[in-house]
Structures are given as structure tokens and as C-alpha cells.
Amino acid sequence: MWEDRAIDAAIEARQRAYAPYSRFRVGAALVAGEHLVAGMNLENRSFGGTICAERVAACAAWTSGWVPEQHPWQLLAIAADEDIMPCGICLQFLSEFAPELPLVLVNTESNEVRRRTLRQLLPERFVGQQLPRTNPKTDS
């Protein structure tokens, strides 16, 4: 049930994408607990300012208070009009919050649906063990 709803929401969100430069429209929908939140890619002339649909959906969930500790992120559907795979930034970003997150990758042209997990796509994610452990509120 949730997978079908997420796929439909991702396909719908794709229609709202802002992609005037690449024309590559992507939609995503994240199931967080009993909630469903969508996102779409938002391009910018400064390509570094472009935000992928997957991160838009994740940030919308977080902003809504659906953080993984209280509302486990159960599924992310991603839709485009060709084979789609999350970029490296999105994989790393999502893996910080839900490293085993199931992904449903939808090609709206061929109607092909592929299923993967974040762990399959990013088996050795950066976990920050090399970073110093400091408290930004107390360390100066």
C-alpha cells in the first residue's frame, strides 16, 4: 500500500520539478512513519545550488517533524522519465538518517520499477570517524 502511494506521489511531484536547464525532471516521495512527503528537483543557474528531489523530500520530512528517530523512514520512491539512480550526494545525505532505506526507482516511460537499498548503492558510506569529537556549544 505505502509503496504504491509513494510511487504515485513521486510521479505527481515530478510534474512540479523546476528543471529549465537540464529538462531532467525528478520526483521523490518519502514514507516516514505514517506520513508521506514529496519532493522534486529544483535547479539553479549556479548548478551547485541545484537541489535533488530526494533531498527535498528528506528535508521536508525533517521540517515537518518526521525525524527518523520518531518516524522511521521506511521507503523512498524516485521517479523520472528514464532510468534513475540517486546521485552520490543524495546517497550520503540519506544514509546518515536511514542507512538501510529501501529505494523504489521508477522509470515513467518504460514503467520499469527497480528496488534497491541505500546500503546496496553505498556500501561503505562516510561515517565521520575521522572527524574530531567536539561540542560546538562548549568548545571555542
C-alpha positions in Angstrom: 0.0 0.0 0.0 2.7 2.5 1.0 4.8 1.7 -2.0 2.0 2.4 -4.4 1.1 5.6 -2.7 4.8 6.7 -2.7 5.2 5.9 -6.4 2.1 7.9 -7.2 3.3 10.9 -5.1 6.8 10.8 -6.7 5.3 10.8 -10.2 3.0 13.7 -9.2 5.8 15.6 -7.6 7.9 15.2 -10.8 5.4 17.4 -12.6 6.3 20.3 -10.2 10.0 20.0 -10.8 11.9 23.1 -11.8 14.3 21.9 -14.4 14.7 24.6 -17.1 18.4 23.9 -17.7 18.6 20.1 -17.9 14.9 19.3 -18.6 15.5 16.3 -16.3 12.5 16.3 -14.0 12.6 14.1 -11.0 10.1 13.5 -8.2 10.6 11.7 -4.9 8.3 10.6 -2.1 9.4 9.5 1.3 7.4 7.4 3.7 8.2 8.5 7.3 6.2 6.5 9.8 2.6 7.0 8.8 3.4 10.1 6.8 4.2 10.6 3.1 6.1 13.7 1.9 7.1 14.5 -1.6 9.9 16.5 -3.2 11.1 17.4 -6.7 14.4 18.7 -8.1 14.9 22.4 -8.1 17.6 23.6 -10.5 19.5 26.8 -10.3 21.7 28.6 -12.8 24.5 28.0 -10.4 24.4 24.2 -10.7 25.9 23.9 -7.2 22.7 25.5 -6.0 20.5 22.7 -7.5 18.7 20.5 -5.0 17.8 17.0 -5.9 14.3 15.6 -5.3 15.5 13.1 -2.8 17.0 15.7 -0.5 14.0 18.0 -0.9 11.7 15.2 0.3 14.1 14.3 3.2 14.3 18.0 4.3 10.5 18.4 4.0 10.1 15.4 6.3 12.5 16.7 8.8 11.0 20.2 8.7 7.6 18.6 9.4 9.0 16.9 12.5 9.1 13.5 10.9 12.6 12.7 12.0 13.8 9.1 11.7 14.0 8.5 15.5 10.3 9.1 16.0 9.0 8.4 12.5 11.3 5.8 10.8 12.0 6.4 7.2 10.6 3.3 5.6 10.8 3.9 1.8 11.8 6.4 -0.8 10.2 6.3 -4.3 12.1 8.2 -7.0 10.5 8.8 -10.5 11.9 10.1 -13.7 11.2 9.6 -17.4 14.3 7.3 -17.8 16.3 5.0 -15.5 17.0 6.9 -12.3 19.7 6.5 -9.6 20.3 8.8 -6.7 23.5 10.9 -7.0 26.4 10.4 -4.6 25.4 13.4 -2.5 21.9 12.1 -2.1 23.1 8.7 -1.1 25.5 10.0 1.5 22.9 12.5 2.8 20.1 9.9 3.2 22.5 7.3 4.6 23.1 9.5 7.6 19.5 9.2 8.7 18.4 5.8 7.3 21.3 3.7 6.0 19.1 0.7 5.2 16.4 2.8 3.5 14.6 0.9 0.7 14.5 2.7 -2.6 11.9 2.3 -5.4 13.3 3.6 -8.7 10.6 4.3 -11.3 11.1 4.9 -15.0 7.8 6.5 -16.1 8.5 5.9 -19.8 9.0 2.2 -19.6 7.0 1.6 -16.4 10.0 -0.3 -15.1 10.3 -0.4 -11.3 13.6 -1.4 -9.7 14.2 -1.9 -6.0 17.5 -1.3 -4.1 18.6 -0.2 -0.7 20.9 2.6 0.3 23.3 0.0 1.7 23.5 -1.7 -1.8 24.2 1.6 -3.5 26.6 3.0 -0.9 28.1 0.0 1.0 30.9 2.0 2.6 29.4 5.3 3.4 31.4 8.1 5.2 30.6 7.9 8.9 32.8 10.6 10.2 35.0 8.5 12.4 37.9 10.7 11.2 36.2 13.9 12.5 37.2 15.2 15.9 34.5 14.8 18.5 33.8 18.3 19.7 30.8 20.1 21.2 30.2 23.3 19.2 28.2 24.7 22.1 31.0 24.5 24.6 34.2 24.3 22.5 35.7 27.5 21.3 
